[in-house]
């Protein structure tokens, strides 16, 4: 079955150009010229990833992202932005995007970003053993891609889930930012490594008792991050 991508972009030539390149790579592509129509499409049809422009008529991309993330926590979202936009704002806690692209961009790079995000979202259910990752109060159900703290489910974006899984599989290991970038986003990712920091902040906000004084996700100064070994 083809993965379904929705492009929410008001500029017709950009939308059509992106659609052509995604369809050439065997994706099923749907289109919306504004945020309101895009939200309705996601509500009515199965969509895997939304490619979302920030500057839209009516409600902007930030608000669209916020609505979609609240209603569809596991939906993949890639934001399209101008060079002047601040990555911290694009990837901020209140929006929850998985990735971003700066205009103008190479359409093949967007295809690679989409494929990378899909890999983070995929679950191979054929013959899959129901495996659990356990560490302290945390539990990850690999089969269902669900994350729990003290048996209470915490909704994570696909990217946040991939980072959490990487940490729980490697407690006590210090990861450089570039290592996390390569292992989660893929070696073809050419964006700013700051995307790692923003996702770590988001993850801490969801799982730490005191995000301002994190206990589970430790900062290794000058290197990156480490999941506290609780054994």
TAWOZI-V816645 format. One record per helix or strand. SS is the DSSP state (H for helix, E for strand). FROM is the first residue (numbers start at 1). TO is the last residue. If there is no record, write none. Layout:
BEGIN
{{SS:FROM:TO} {SS:FROM:TO}}
END
This chain:
BEGIN
{{E:4:8} {H:12:24} {E:28:32} {H:35:44} {E:49:53} {H:61:71} {E:76:81} {H:87:90} {E:99:102} {H:107:121} {E:132:135} {E:138:141} {E:146:149} {E:152:154} {H:158:169} {E:174:176} {H:177:185} {H:194:207} {H:211:213} {E:217:220} {E:224:227}}
END
